[in-house]
């Protein structure tokens, strides 16, 4: 049961971190260059969520050993 919960936690944390990163990059691009935010930046939360989906269980396994 811990592995699915760890995967879900990694997914949520990755998505939230991606939202913060994309917002910071997007605001910077908009203010400095007065340009539209590229699609790759808008998709950043999904990239980090996918990474968190795999990293979450790895962190849980490592914590389980200690």
VMD Tcl script that builds the backbone (N, CA, C; Angstrom):
set m [mol new atoms 198]
animate dup $m
set s [atomselect $m all]
$s set {name element resname resid chain x y z} {
  {N N UNK 1 A 0.816 -1.197 0.000}
  {CA C UNK 1 A 0.000 0.000 0.000}
  {C C UNK 1 A 0.863 1.267 0.000}
  {N N UNK 2 A 2.069 1.162 0.545}
  {CA C UNK 2 A 2.920 2.350 0.634}
  {C C UNK 2 A 3.406 2.808 -0.718}
  {N N UNK 3 A 3.660 1.864 -1.620}
  {CA C UNK 3 A 4.182 2.252 -2.930}
  {C C UNK 3 A 3.174 3.078 -3.729}
  {N N UNK 4 A 1.894 2.690 -3.794}
  {CA C UNK 4 A 0.941 3.553 -4.507}
  {C C UNK 4 A 0.775 4.920 -3.843}
  {N N UNK 5 A 0.810 4.952 -2.526}
  {CA C UNK 5 A 0.701 6.236 -1.841}
  {C C UNK 5 A 1.922 7.102 -2.113}
  {N N UNK 6 A 3.092 6.489 -2.143}
  {CA C UNK 6 A 4.317 7.229 -2.447}
  {C C UNK 6 A 4.287 7.744 -3.885}
  {N N UNK 7 A 3.759 6.937 -4.804}
  {CA C UNK 7 A 3.656 7.370 -6.195}
  {C C UNK 7 A 2.687 8.548 -6.314}
  {N N UNK 8 A 1.583 8.466 -5.599}
  {CA C UNK 8 A 0.610 9.559 -5.620}
  {C C UNK 8 A 1.208 10.820 -5.002}
  {N N UNK 9 A 1.915 10.656 -3.900}
  {CA C UNK 9 A 2.551 11.812 -3.260}
  {C C UNK 9 A 3.592 12.431 -4.191}
  {N N UNK 10 A 4.389 11.603 -4.864}
  {CA C UNK 10 A 5.368 12.108 -5.814}
  {C C UNK 10 A 4.711 12.836 -6.975}
  {N N UNK 11 A 3.596 12.306 -7.434}
  {CA C UNK 11 A 2.848 12.934 -8.518}
  {C C UNK 11 A 2.363 14.319 -8.107}
  {N N UNK 12 A 1.781 14.419 -6.919}
  {CA C UNK 12 A 1.243 15.690 -6.441}
  {C C UNK 12 A 2.371 16.699 -6.203}
  {N N UNK 13 A 3.427 16.259 -5.529}
  {CA C UNK 13 A 4.540 17.170 -5.245}
  {C C UNK 13 A 5.209 17.623 -6.541}
  {N N UNK 14 A 5.402 16.712 -7.474}
  {CA C UNK 14 A 5.993 17.075 -8.759}
  {C C UNK 14 A 5.137 18.068 -9.522}
  {N N UNK 15 A 3.829 17.858 -9.509}
  {CA C UNK 15 A 2.928 18.768 -10.215}
  {C C UNK 15 A 2.944 20.158 -9.578}
  {N N UNK 16 A 2.899 20.212 -8.253}
  {CA C UNK 16 A 2.904 21.510 -7.574}
  {C C UNK 16 A 4.228 22.243 -7.781}
  {N N UNK 17 A 5.329 21.509 -7.723}
  {CA C UNK 17 A 6.630 22.124 -7.983}
  {C C UNK 17 A 6.698 22.633 -9.423}
  {N N UNK 18 A 6.136 21.874 -10.342}
  {CA C UNK 18 A 6.099 22.291 -11.743}
  {C C UNK 18 A 5.249 23.531 -11.954}
  {N N UNK 19 A 4.138 23.617 -11.227}
  {CA C UNK 19 A 3.296 24.815 -11.319}
  {C C UNK 19 A 4.061 26.048 -10.864}
  {N N UNK 20 A 4.765 25.923 -9.751}
  {CA C UNK 20 A 5.546 27.051 -9.253}
  {C C UNK 20 A 6.652 27.442 -10.230}
  {N N UNK 21 A 7.346 26.446 -10.753}
  {CA C UNK 21 A 8.434 26.706 -11.700}
  {C C UNK 21 A 7.901 27.325 -12.984}
  {N N UNK 22 A 6.817 26.783 -13.514}
  {CA C UNK 22 A 6.247 27.311 -14.755}
  {C C UNK 22 A 5.727 28.729 -14.555}
  {N N UNK 23 A 5.132 28.998 -13.406}
  {CA C UNK 23 A 4.642 30.347 -13.138}
  {C C UNK 23 A 5.800 31.334 -13.055}
  {N N UNK 24 A 6.868 30.933 -12.377}
  {CA C UNK 24 A 8.022 31.825 -12.252}
  {C C UNK 24 A 8.660 32.091 -13.613}
  {N N UNK 25 A 8.837 31.048 -14.405}
  {CA C UNK 25 A 9.432 31.217 -15.735}
  {C C UNK 25 A 8.500 32.026 -16.637}
  {N N UNK 26 A 7.214 31.715 -16.579}
  {CA C UNK 26 A 6.235 32.417 -17.412}
  {C C UNK 26 A 6.160 33.893 -17.092}
  {N N UNK 27 A 6.148 34.231 -15.810}
  {CA C UNK 27 A 6.104 35.643 -15.421}
  {C C UNK 27 A 7.377 36.349 -15.874}
  {N N UNK 28 A 8.511 35.687 -15.708}
  {CA C UNK 28 A 9.783 36.284 -16.137}
  {C C UNK 28 A 9.797 36.525 -17.638}
  {N N UNK 29 A 9.366 35.545 -18.413}
  {CA C UNK 29 A 9.333 35.699 -19.874}
  {C C UNK 29 A 8.393 36.831 -20.259}
  {N N UNK 30 A 7.254 36.879 -19.609}
  {CA C UNK 30 A 6.257 37.895 -19.945}
  {C C UNK 30 A 6.758 39.300 -19.607}
  {N N UNK 31 A 7.397 39.453 -18.458}
  {CA C UNK 31 A 7.865 40.776 -18.035}
  {C C UNK 31 A 9.097 41.207 -18.813}
  {N N UNK 32 A 10.070 40.316 -18.950}
  {CA C UNK 32 A 11.337 40.691 -19.581}
  {C C UNK 32 A 11.203 40.806 -21.098}
  {N N UNK 33 A 10.637 39.813 -21.729}
  {CA C UNK 33 A 10.601 39.792 -23.189}
  {C C UNK 33 A 9.259 40.230 -23.758}
  {N N UNK 34 A 8.265 40.400 -22.900}
  {CA C UNK 34 A 6.908 40.750 -23.326}
  {C C UNK 34 A 6.423 39.808 -24.433}
  {N N UNK 35 A 6.637 38.510 -24.195}
  {CA C UNK 35 A 6.283 37.495 -25.183}
  {C C UNK 35 A 5.337 36.476 -24.559}
  {N N UNK 36 A 4.756 35.667 -25.406}
  {CA C UNK 36 A 3.894 34.585 -24.931}
  {C C UNK 36 A 4.753 33.480 -24.323}
  {N N UNK 37 A 4.176 32.760 -23.389}
  {CA C UNK 37 A 4.885 31.661 -22.735}
  {C C UNK 37 A 4.890 30.453 -23.677}
  {N N UNK 38 A 6.068 29.873 -23.934}
  {CA C UNK 38 A 6.138 28.711 -24.830}
  {C C UNK 38 A 5.372 27.504 -24.265}
  {N N UNK 39 A 4.961 26.648 -25.162}
  {CA C UNK 39 A 4.197 25.460 -24.770}
  {C C UNK 39 A 5.003 24.563 -23.835}
  {N N UNK 40 A 6.292 24.444 -24.066}
  {CA C UNK 40 A 7.126 23.587 -23.215}
  {C C UNK 40 A 7.105 24.058 -21.772}
  {N N UNK 41 A 7.061 25.372 -21.561}
  {CA C UNK 41 A 7.004 25.900 -20.196}
  {C C UNK 41 A 5.642 25.619 -19.587}
  {N N UNK 42 A 4.591 25.729 -20.384}
  {CA C UNK 42 A 3.248 25.448 -19.871}
  {C C UNK 42 A 3.081 23.969 -19.501}
  {N N UNK 43 A 3.851 23.095 -20.129}
  {CA C UNK 43 A 3.758 21.662 -19.836}
  {C C UNK 43 A 4.694 21.209 -18.712}
  {N N UNK 44 A 5.493 22.112 -18.166}
  {CA C UNK 44 A 6.450 21.768 -17.113}
  {C C UNK 44 A 5.813 21.021 -15.939}
  {N N UNK 45 A 4.632 21.428 -15.443}
  {CA C UNK 45 A 4.047 20.677 -14.323}
  {C C UNK 45 A 3.821 19.199 -14.635}
  {N N UNK 46 A 3.466 18.912 -15.871}
  {CA C UNK 46 A 3.208 17.519 -16.242}
  {C C UNK 46 A 4.500 16.713 -16.342}
  {N N UNK 47 A 5.589 17.371 -16.808}
  {CA C UNK 47 A 6.881 16.691 -16.851}
  {C C UNK 47 A 7.333 16.332 -15.437}
  {N N UNK 48 A 7.231 17.292 -14.525}
  {CA C UNK 48 A 7.677 17.043 -13.152}
  {C C UNK 48 A 6.749 16.071 -12.431}
  {N N UNK 49 A 5.462 16.088 -12.759}
  {CA C UNK 49 A 4.539 15.126 -12.159}
  {C C UNK 49 A 4.888 13.707 -12.606}
  {N N UNK 50 A 5.227 13.555 -13.870}
  {CA C UNK 50 A 5.627 12.228 -14.366}
  {C C UNK 50 A 6.904 11.764 -13.675}
  {N N UNK 51 A 7.836 12.679 -13.482}
  {CA C UNK 51 A 9.063 12.327 -12.759}
  {C C UNK 51 A 8.772 11.961 -11.318}
  {N N UNK 52 A 7.892 12.708 -10.680}
  {CA C UNK 52 A 7.528 12.420 -9.292}
  {C C UNK 52 A 6.818 11.088 -9.137}
  {N N UNK 53 A 6.117 10.681 -10.176}
  {CA C UNK 53 A 5.424 9.391 -10.151}
  {C C UNK 53 A 6.415 8.243 -9.999}
  {N N UNK 54 A 7.604 8.393 -10.580}
  {CA C UNK 54 A 8.622 7.356 -10.483}
  {C C UNK 54 A 9.558 7.556 -9.298}
  {N N UNK 55 A 9.817 8.802 -8.940}
  {CA C UNK 55 A 10.758 9.078 -7.854}
  {C C UNK 55 A 10.117 8.836 -6.490}
  {N N UNK 56 A 8.830 9.075 -6.355}
  {CA C UNK 56 A 8.137 8.890 -5.078}
  {C C UNK 56 A 8.330 7.498 -4.477}
  {N N UNK 57 A 8.066 6.426 -5.227}
  {CA C UNK 57 A 8.287 5.078 -4.688}
  {C C UNK 57 A 9.755 4.783 -4.364}
  {N N UNK 58 A 10.675 5.357 -5.144}
  {CA C UNK 58 A 12.101 5.149 -4.849}
  {C C UNK 58 A 12.470 5.768 -3.501}
  {N N UNK 59 A 11.962 6.946 -3.235}
  {CA C UNK 59 A 12.219 7.599 -1.952}
  {C C UNK 59 A 11.580 6.803 -0.822}
  {N N UNK 60 A 10.374 6.282 -1.064}
  {CA C UNK 60 A 9.694 5.491 -0.028}
  {C C UNK 60 A 10.478 4.216 0.290}
  {N N UNK 61 A 11.017 3.553 -0.725}
  {CA C UNK 61 A 11.800 2.343 -0.494}
  {C C UNK 61 A 13.067 2.655 0.287}
  {N N UNK 62 A 13.689 3.756 -0.050}
  {CA C UNK 62 A 14.929 4.139 0.650}
  {C C UNK 62 A 14.623 4.472 2.109}
  {N N UNK 63 A 13.513 5.142 2.361}
  {CA C UNK 63 A 13.137 5.477 3.737}
  {C C UNK 63 A 12.754 4.234 4.523}
  {N N UNK 64 A 12.213 3.235 3.823}
  {CA C UNK 64 A 11.802 1.995 4.470}
  {C C UNK 64 A 13.019 1.222 5.008}
  {N N UNK 65 A 14.125 1.321 4.301}
  {CA C UNK 65 A 15.342 0.606 4.719}
  {C C UNK 65 A 15.921 1.157 6.008}
  {N N UNK 66 A 15.732 2.440 6.253}
  {CA C UNK 66 A 16.336 3.071 7.446}
  {C C UNK 66 A 15.577 2.784 8.686}
}
mol reanalyze $m
mol bondsrecalc $m
mol representation Tube
mol addrep $m
